[in-house]
Every structure is written in structure tokens, then in C-alpha cells.
Amino acid sequence: MKPIVTTSERLTLRSRPWLLGAGLICAMLLFAAIGLNKFMAGDQDEAGKLLLLFGIFAVVFCVFIKQVVVIFDRATDAVVIRAASVFGGREQRHPLSGCKRAFVEKDHNDSSDSKVPTFRPVLEYRDGTKVPLTDIYSGGDGAELAVKAINAWLEPRKG
């Protein structure tokens, strides 16, 4: 997540996984092209396998590629989380006044074969409630950048 608007009254963060989306689209196009070539050459078994891979990548694209916009607005005392994907969009609203801080949450899913840790930004409220800003954990420093921007923006409110 990257800050796109930072004023004393409003902080807006956005996450758009363009690189992952573009990679998935390229992989789907590659599988489709090779599968069509195999089908035209009479190798229906290989074409079917490639079509299955195309379908799996298409599902992954539809589920995981989301644009998330988070708006912290002092004027309305609201934190608005908007997510949009192929399946449509949703919006959540939370009170800004109860927000204590943001922190980075690490995915502790040990069933993954990957050794690369993944993270997501989460809001913590004074009553102990935790609100993830994204559904999906991701690698890189996006979560840490978002948390730093949120906590710096919240700081003037404390006192």
C-alpha cells in the first residue's frame, strides 16, 4: 500500500497489484497460445492440461487481484476500506476516533512451502479490535510503508 494523498485532514492509501496481475495475464496468454498450438497439432491431452492451467490462473487472478483504497478522514471521523476486484466491490467503515495504531501482521501459516514471509497492514483499536486493511498477505515492504504512513498521520491526533 502506498500513500497517494496526505494532508492534515485526510490520508489515502492504495494497493494495486499491477505486477502480479500482469504476470498472471501473461501466463494465461502463454498457456492459451501453447494449448491452441497443441490442439491444432492434434495433441488434445496436452492441450487439456494447458487449458486446466489457464483456468487455475484465471481463478487466481479473479480472487487475488484487488485494488484496495483506504481513506482516513478526520472530518467524518471515519476509516473507509474499499476493495474492488473482478467480482465487484465492497466497502467497510470504521470510526477513526477509536483507532489506536497500525501494525504489520506476519502470515504465520506454516502449511506454505514458501520460505518467503508475507505481511499485511492491520489497524488496532483501543477496545482490542483488529481490522486488516487487506484480506491478502503479500511480500515486500508495502505493509511496512503503509503502517509508517498511518502511524505518522495518526500521531498529531494523540495528546
Secondary structure, DSSP 8 states (H G I E B T S, - for coil): -EEEEE-SSEEEEEE--HHHHHHHHHHHHHHHHHHHHHHHTT-HHHHHHHHHHHHHHHHHHHHH--EEEEEEETTTTEEEEEEEETTEEEEEEEESTTEEEEEEEE---TT-S--S--EEEEEEETTS-EEES-SS-BSSSHHHHHHHHHHHHHGGG--
